[in-house]
Amino acid sequence: MKFTAAQIAAVLKGKIEGDENAEVSNVSRIEGGAPGTISFLANPKYTQYIYTTDASIVIVNEDFEATAPIRATLIRVANAENAFAQLLEMYNEVKLAKSGISEQSYIAESATVGADAYVGEFAVIADNARIGKNVKIYPQVYVGENVTIGDNTVLFAGVKIYSDCVIGNDCILHSGTVVGSDGFRFALQDGGKKIPQIGNVVLGNNVELGSNCSIDRATLGSTILRDGVKLDNLVHIAHNVEIKENSYLAAHNVVAGSTVIGKNCMFSGQVGVIDHLVIADNTMLAAQSGVSKSIRKPGSVQMGSPSMDVMKYRKNYIHFRNLDSLVERVSELEKMLAEMDTQKSGS
């Protein structure tokens, strides 16, 4: 699908400089622009590329002043970065605008699928599943028995939703993610006998799960990710965990069973949290933090393993960096003391 500079300027409420009939059908970075693409310039560090780019259209700020000829058509807007983000959102909506139910999919007779849904090839919707309006279910997705999925939710290819789980409105689950697999719980005193996991997983509204995440079902009750929770790729959430509203967990996070994470928390990559802890609202954890006890103070910032207050960690790290020289000094002192003892015994 192609768009002209005039059409784009009308959407963005921008002013055109150049050919209003210039057409684009894709987007590009300004330093790698190609004919038929649109890009933007917001960061002054990239200004040099606007004079060499082959992009057909470039969005710029209203106050941009050119110092050399520019081949591309310009669209001047109040904020080039925000305008380009708006354009990307529109482009993505067009690209992902799928509809219809493939004849190669399977939908159980007892399942219900809302209006304007898309169900791709080899997707399976099991007995008594309830699918909302405008839901997109890509190829090879499995939706288990008694699952409920809210309106406008997207399940990308290969997502698996086990039985009895609940997915809210406006959620996005990326490829390979599994929701509702068994929690990791065994009776060690009974030869490792598996303890049945009969709970479920509940995702609130506007939840996004990256690719290849695993959200375990509860032993009893529910594992819960509340409204606005965002998980990066390769995150594991164990049974009976609760993550409260608008918390963000980066890649490779692992949260053990029955831990409760507060609102608006931000965890960097490779954070590990042990079981049965409470993490206060607005907590921030640096990459590779290992949390071994509850964090009760809202707004705490911690790092290290075991994690501690960030300022305390930084002070301790100074000593850690100097540990080798400290060992050498201690060894030298021990040698001196040994020599003094030898001299005393000789006298």
C-alpha positions as a Python dict, from the first residue, in 0.01 Angstrom:
ca = {
    (1, 'M'): (0, 0, 0),
    (2, 'K'): (138, 338, -101),
    (3, 'F'): (88, 680, 56),
    (4, 'T'): (177, 1024, -77),
    (5, 'A'): (347, 1302, 114),
    (6, 'A'): (21, 1498, 97),
    (7, 'Q'): (-175, 1214, 261),
    (8, 'I'): (85, 1169, 534),
    (9, 'A'): (109, 1542, 605),
    (10, 'A'): (-269, 1557, 640),
    (11, 'V'): (-263, 1281, 903),
    (12, 'L'): (29, 1433, 1094),
    (13, 'K'): (-90, 1793, 1051),
    (14, 'G'): (247, 1879, 898),
    (15, 'K'): (378, 2118, 634),
    (16, 'I'): (530, 1981, 311),
    (17, 'E'): (853, 2105, 154),
    (18, 'G'): (912, 1938, -179),
    (19, 'D'): (705, 1701, -391),
    (20, 'E'): (363, 1649, -233),
    (21, 'N'): (308, 1354, -469),
    (22, 'A'): (618, 1165, -348),
    (23, 'E'): (506, 809, -267),
    (24, 'V'): (625, 567, 2),
    (25, 'S'): (530, 211, 89),
    (26, 'N'): (772, 135, 373),
    (27, 'V'): (970, 294, 656),
    (28, 'S'): (1346, 317, 710),
    (29, 'R'): (1621, 458, 929),
    (30, 'I'): (1752, 784, 796),
    (31, 'E'): (2110, 654, 758),
    (32, 'G'): (1985, 355, 560),
    (33, 'G'): (1700, 511, 371),
    (34, 'A'): (1593, 376, 34),
    (35, 'P'): (1367, 515, -238),
    (36, 'G'): (1001, 457, -156),
    (37, 'T'): (1053, 478, 220),
    (38, 'I'): (982, 741, 485),
    (39, 'S'): (1214, 825, 774),
    (40, 'F'): (1252, 1095, 1040),
    (41, 'L'): (1515, 1322, 1194),
    (42, 'A'): (1486, 1407, 1564),
    (43, 'N'): (1833, 1352, 1712),
    (44, 'P'): (2085, 1619, 1602),
    (45, 'K'): (2357, 1349, 1592),
    (46, 'Y'): (2193, 1215, 1276),
    (47, 'T'): (2158, 1547, 1095),
    (48, 'Q'): (2440, 1462, 852),
    (49, 'Y'): (2236, 1178, 704),
    (50, 'I'): (1949, 1397, 588),
    (51, 'Y'): (2177, 1532, 313),
    (52, 'T'): (2270, 1185, 184),
    (53, 'T'): (1965, 970, 255),
    (54, 'D'): (1780, 806, -32),
    (55, 'A'): (1450, 804, 161),
    (56, 'S'): (1175, 968, -40),
    (57, 'I'): (1019, 1150, 258),
    (58, 'V'): (1172, 1263, 589),
    (59, 'I'): (978, 1398, 886),
    (60, 'V'): (1159, 1682, 1062),
    (61, 'N'): (1093, 1928, 1344),
    (62, 'E'): (943, 2264, 1257),
    (63, 'D'): (1262, 2446, 1358),
    (64, 'F'): (1498, 2232, 1146),
    (65, 'E'): (1729, 2449, 932),
    (66, 'A'): (1899, 2292, 631),
    (67, 'T'): (2260, 2388, 553),
    (68, 'A'): (2284, 2201, 220),
    (69, 'P'): (2049, 2072, -52),
    (70, 'I'): (1819, 1782, 46),
    (71, 'R'): (1682, 1536, -211),
    (72, 'A'): (1399, 1405, 6),
    (73, 'T'): (1060, 1569, 48),
    (74, 'L'): (1031, 1709, 403),
    (75, 'I'): (727, 1712, 629),
    (76, 'R'): (767, 1960, 913),
    (77, 'V'): (584, 1881, 1240),
    (78, 'A'): (594, 1997, 1601),
    (79, 'N'): (772, 1680, 1719),
    (80, 'A'): (928, 1455, 1455),
    (81, 'E'): (983, 1158, 1687),
    (82, 'N'): (625, 1155, 1812),
    (83, 'A'): (490, 1199, 1461),
    (84, 'F'): (697, 908, 1332),
    (85, 'A'): (579, 692, 1623),
    (86, 'Q'): (220, 777, 1525),
    (87, 'L'): (299, 677, 1169),
    (88, 'L'): (456, 347, 1280),
    (89, 'E'): (146, 269, 1484),
    (90, 'M'): (-74, 327, 1179),
    (91, 'Y'): (162, 121, 960),
    (92, 'N'): (155, -166, 1209),
    (93, 'E'): (-225, -160, 1224),
    (94, 'V'): (-243, -190, 846),
    (95, 'K'): (20, -466, 835),
    (96, 'L'): (-153, -670, 1107),
    (97, 'A'): (-506, -611, 979),
    (98, 'K'): (-606, -974, 932),
    (99, 'S'): (-957, -1117, 935),
    (100, 'G'): (-1146, -1433, 858),
    (101, 'I'): (-1133, -1789, 983),
    (102, 'S'): (-914, -2033, 793),
    (103, 'E'): (-1072, -2358, 678),
    (104, 'Q'): (-755, -2528, 802),
    (105, 'S'): (-822, -2422, 1163),
    (106, 'Y'): (-1024, -2620, 1416),
    (107, 'I'): (-1292, -2462, 1635),
    (108, 'A'): (-1488, -2688, 1871),
    (109, 'E'): (-1865, -2676, 1836),
    (110, 'S'): (-1902, -2564, 2198),
    (111, 'A'): (-1654, -2276, 2155),
    (112, 'T'): (-1766, -1923, 2069),
    (113, 'V'): (-1573, -1673, 1859),
    (114, 'G'): (-1663, -1303, 1856),
    (115, 'A'): (-1718, -1079, 1556),
    (116, 'D'): (-1432, -974, 1329),
    (117, 'A'): (-1195, -1240, 1463),
    (118, 'Y'): (-902, -1384, 1272),
    (119, 'V'): (-813, -1751, 1317),
    (120, 'G'): (-514, -1871, 1114),
    (121, 'E'): (-415, -2204, 969),
    (122, 'F'): (-377, -2501, 1207),
    (123, 'A'): (-496, -2299, 1507),
    (124, 'V'): (-703, -2502, 1755),
    (125, 'I'): (-979, -2362, 1976),
    (126, 'A'): (-1094, -2629, 2221),
    (127, 'D'): (-1425, -2703, 2392),
    (128, 'N'): (-1607, -2422, 2571),
    (129, 'A'): (-1344, -2160, 2487),
    (130, 'R'): (-1478, -1803, 2470),
    (131, 'I'): (-1308, -1570, 2223),
    (132, 'G'): (-1394, -1199, 2224),
    (133, 'K'): (-1441, -952, 1941),
    (134, 'N'): (-1163, -851, 1702),
    (135, 'V'): (-926, -1114, 1843),
    (136, 'K'): (-638, -1227, 1620),
    (137, 'I'): (-526, -1588, 1658),
    (138, 'Y'): (-230, -1661, 1431),
    (139, 'P'): (-140, -2001, 1283),
    (140, 'Q'): (-58, -2294, 1513),
    (141, 'V'): (-201, -2132, 1826),
    (142, 'Y'): (-364, -2365, 2078),
    (143, 'V'): (-648, -2234, 2297),
    (144, 'G'): (-744, -2493, 2558),
    (145, 'E'): (-1073, -2596, 2714),
    (146, 'N'): (-1272, -2329, 2901),
    (147, 'V'): (-1025, -2053, 2815),
    (148, 'T'): (-1160, -1697, 2801),
    (149, 'I'): (-995, -1435, 2577),
    (150, 'G'): (-1108, -1071, 2584),
    (151, 'D'): (-1164, -828, 2298),
    (152, 'N'): (-883, -701, 2072),
    (153, 'T'): (-625, -948, 2201),
    (154, 'V'): (-354, -1084, 1969),
    (155, 'L'): (-199, -1431, 1997),
    (156, 'F'): (95, -1462, 1759),
    (157, 'A'): (197, -1788, 1593),
    (158, 'G'): (267, -2081, 1822),
    (159, 'V'): (120, -1941, 2145),
    (160, 'K'): (-26, -2210, 2374),
    (161, 'I'): (-299, -2134, 2629),
    (162, 'Y'): (-373, -2424, 2862),
    (163, 'S'): (-721, -2500, 2994),
    (164, 'D'): (-921, -2267, 3220),
    (165, 'C'): (-694, -1965, 3179),
    (166, 'V'): (-830, -1611, 3141),
    (167, 'I'): (-680, -1349, 2906),
    (168, 'G'): (-807, -990, 2925),
    (169, 'N'): (-876, -725, 2662),
    (170, 'D'): (-608, -565, 2443),
    (171, 'C'): (-339, -817, 2533),
    (172, 'I'): (-48, -920, 2309),
    (173, 'L'): (118, -1261, 2343),
    (174, 'H'): (420, -1318, 2121),
    (175, 'S'): (525, -1639, 1951),
    (176, 'G'): (625, -1940, 2157),
    (177, 'T'): (478, -1817, 2484),
    (178, 'V'): (301, -2073, 2704),
    (179, 'V'): (34, -1969, 2954),
    (180, 'G'): (-91, -2220, 3208),
    (181, 'S'): (172, -2495, 3206),
    (182, 'D'): (210, -2685, 3534),
    (183, 'G'): (381, -2523, 3829),
    (184, 'F'): (708, -2688, 3939),
    (185, 'R'): (597, -2863, 4253),
    (186, 'F'): (681, -3212, 4376),
    (187, 'A'): (656, -3400, 4707),
    (188, 'L'): (1024, -3472, 4770),
    (189, 'Q'): (951, -3676, 5083),
    (190, 'D'): (737, -3905, 4869),
    (191, 'G'): (991, -3990, 4604),
    (192, 'G'): (933, -3674, 4403),
    (193, 'K'): (566, -3741, 4342),
    (194, 'K'): (410, -3471, 4127),
    (195, 'I'): (160, -3244, 4304),
    (196, 'P'): (-137, -3173, 4075),
    (197, 'Q'): (-164, -2812, 3959),
    (198, 'I'): (-537, -2742, 3934),
    (199, 'G'): (-542, -2361, 3937),
    (200, 'N'): (-512, -2132, 3637),
    (201, 'V'): (-349, -1815, 3503),
    (202, 'V'): (-531, -1481, 3482),
    (203, 'L'): (-398, -1198, 3267),
    (204, 'G'): (-555, -854, 3310),
    (205, 'N'): (-614, -600, 3034),
    (206, 'N'): (-336, -450, 2824),
    (207, 'V'): (-83, -717, 2924),
    (208, 'E'): (202, -793, 2683),
    (209, 'L'): (417, -1107, 2698),
    (210, 'G'): (731, -1133, 2486),
    (211, 'S'): (828, -1441, 2290),
    (212, 'N'): (898, -1771, 2467),
    (213, 'C'): (770, -1669, 2808),
    (214, 'S'): (631, -1932, 3043),
    (215, 'I'): (359, -1848, 3295),
    (216, 'D'): (283, -2142, 3526),
    (217, 'R'): (-67, -2219, 3646),
    (218, 'A'): (-135, -2204, 4019),
    (219, 'T'): (-143, -2510, 4240),
    (220, 'L'): (-469, -2371, 4377),
    (221, 'G'): (-627, -2037, 4285),
    (222, 'S'): (-458, -1826, 4019),
    (223, 'T'): (-125, -1698, 3897),
    (224, 'I'): (-212, -1333, 3822),
    (225, 'L'): (-59, -1067, 3598),
    (226, 'R'): (-269, -757, 3647),
    (227, 'D'): (-353, -473, 3407),
    (228, 'G'): (-64, -322, 3214),
    (229, 'V'): (204, -578, 3309),
    (230, 'K'): (475, -613, 3043),
    (231, 'L'): (719, -905, 3017),
    (232, 'D'): (1014, -914, 2781),
    (233, 'N'): (1125, -1231, 2601),
    (234, 'L'): (1221, -1546, 2792),
    (235, 'V'): (1064, -1460, 3126),
    (236, 'H'): (946, -1733, 3364),
    (237, 'I'): (672, -1668, 3620),
    (238, 'A'): (611, -1956, 3862),
    (239, 'H'): (289, -2085, 4018),
    (240, 'N'): (76, -1855, 4233),
    (241, 'V'): (286, -1546, 4164),
    (242, 'E'): (102, -1214, 4149),
    (243, 'I'): (241, -917, 3955),
    (244, 'K'): (47, -598, 4014),
    (245, 'E'): (-42, -321, 3771),
    (246, 'N'): (203, -170, 3523),
    (247, 'S'): (515, -357, 3632),
    (248, 'Y'): (784, -427, 3370),
    (249, 'L'): (1019, -727, 3373),
    (250, 'A'): (1304, -746, 3120),
    (251, 'A'): (1440, -1059, 2953),
    (252, 'H'): (1552, -1366, 3151),
    (253, 'N'): (1370, -1268, 3470),
    (254, 'V'): (1268, -1562, 3692),
    (255, 'V'): (1013, -1520, 3971),
    (256, 'A'): (964, -1819, 4203),
    (257, 'G'): (634, -1940, 4342),
    (258, 'S'): (390, -1737, 4552),
    (259, 'T'): (589, -1414, 4536),
    (260, 'V'): (388, -1090, 4511),
    (261, 'I'): (536, -805, 4305),
    (262, 'G'): (387, -459, 4356),
    (263, 'K'): (271, -191, 4114),
    (264, 'N'): (498, 3, 3877),
    (265, 'C'): (806, -210, 3944),
    (266, 'M'): (1089, -227, 3691),
    (267, 'F'): (1326, -524, 3680),
    (268, 'S'): (1626, -523, 3446),
    (269, 'G'): (1753, -835, 3271),
    (270, 'Q'): (1839, -1165, 3443),
    (271, 'V'): (1682, -1079, 3778),
    (272, 'G'): (1599, -1374, 4001),
    (273, 'V'): (1345, -1359, 4285),
    (274, 'I'): (1299, -1650, 4530),
    (275, 'D'): (964, -1780, 4648),
    (276, 'H'): (712, -1637, 4897),
    (277, 'L'): (850, -1281, 4896),
    (278, 'V'): (675, -943, 4885),
    (279, 'I'): (822, -673, 4657),
    (280, 'A'): (692, -322, 4730),
    (281, 'D'): (545, -85, 4472),
    (282, 'N'): (785, 111, 4248),
    (283, 'T'): (1082, -114, 4324),
    (284, 'M'): (1368, -105, 4072),
    (285, 'L'): (1615, -394, 4039),
    (286, 'A'): (1936, -369, 3840),
    (287, 'A'): (2045, -642, 3597),
    (288, 'Q'): (2141, -979, 3750),
    (289, 'S'): (2006, -890, 4092),
    (290, 'G'): (1928, -1188, 4312),
    (291, 'V'): (1645, -1112, 4556),
    (292, 'S'): (1649, -1340, 4860),
    (293, 'K'): (1432, -1146, 5104),
    (294, 'S'): (1125, -924, 5083),
    (295, 'I'): (1158, -559, 4985),
    (296, 'R'): (906, -370, 5196),
    (297, 'K'): (1000, -7, 5126),
    (298, 'P'): (822, 139, 4821),
    (299, 'G'): (1053, 294, 4566),
    (300, 'S'): (1358, 88, 4667),
    (301, 'V'): (1646, 56, 4420),
    (302, 'Q'): (1859, -254, 4463),
    (303, 'M'): (2135, -443, 4286),
    (304, 'G'): (2372, -731, 4347),
    (305, 'S'): (2326, -1091, 4452),
    (306, 'P'): (2200, -1113, 4716),
    (307, 'S'): (2049, -776, 4632),
    (308, 'M'): (2091, -473, 4857),
    (309, 'D'): (2033, -99, 4846),
    (310, 'V'): (2210, 38, 4540),
    (311, 'M'): (2420, 291, 4735),
    (312, 'K'): (2537, 27, 4980),
    (313, 'Y'): (2622, -206, 4694),
    (314, 'R'): (2831, 60, 4520),
    (315, 'K'): (3027, 130, 4839),
    (316, 'N'): (3090, -242, 4887),
    (317, 'Y'): (3191, -279, 4525),
    (318, 'I'): (3476, -31, 4577),
    (319, 'H'): (3619, -271, 4836),
    (320, 'F'): (3560, -568, 4609),
    (321, 'R'): (3757, -404, 4327),
    (322, 'N'): (4046, -347, 4568),
    (323, 'L'): (4031, -697, 4715),
    (324, 'D'): (4341, -821, 4531),
    (325, 'S'): (4558, -536, 4661),
    (326, 'L'): (4417, -583, 5011),
    (327, 'V'): (4513, -952, 5001),
    (328, 'E'): (4865, -858, 4891),
    (329, 'R'): (4896, -607, 5177),
    (330, 'V'): (4774, -862, 5431),
    (331, 'S'): (5019, -1121, 5296),
    (332, 'E'): (5300, -868, 5323),
    (333, 'L'): (5201, -784, 5682),
    (334, 'E'): (5191, -1153, 5773),
    (335, 'K'): (5537, -1198, 5625),
    (336, 'M'): (5668, -902, 5825),
    (337, 'L'): (5514, -1037, 6146),
    (338, 'A'): (5667, -1377, 6081),
    (339, 'E'): (6009, -1219, 6036),
    (340, 'M'): (5968, -1020, 6359),
    (341, 'D'): (5875, -1338, 6548),
    (342, 'T'): (6183, -1509, 6406),
    (343, 'Q'): (6407, -1223, 6518),
    (344, 'K'): (6256, -1227, 6868),
    (345, 'S'): (6304, -1599, 6909),
    (346, 'G'): (6664, -1568, 6785),
    (347, 'S'): (6750, -1305, 7042),
}
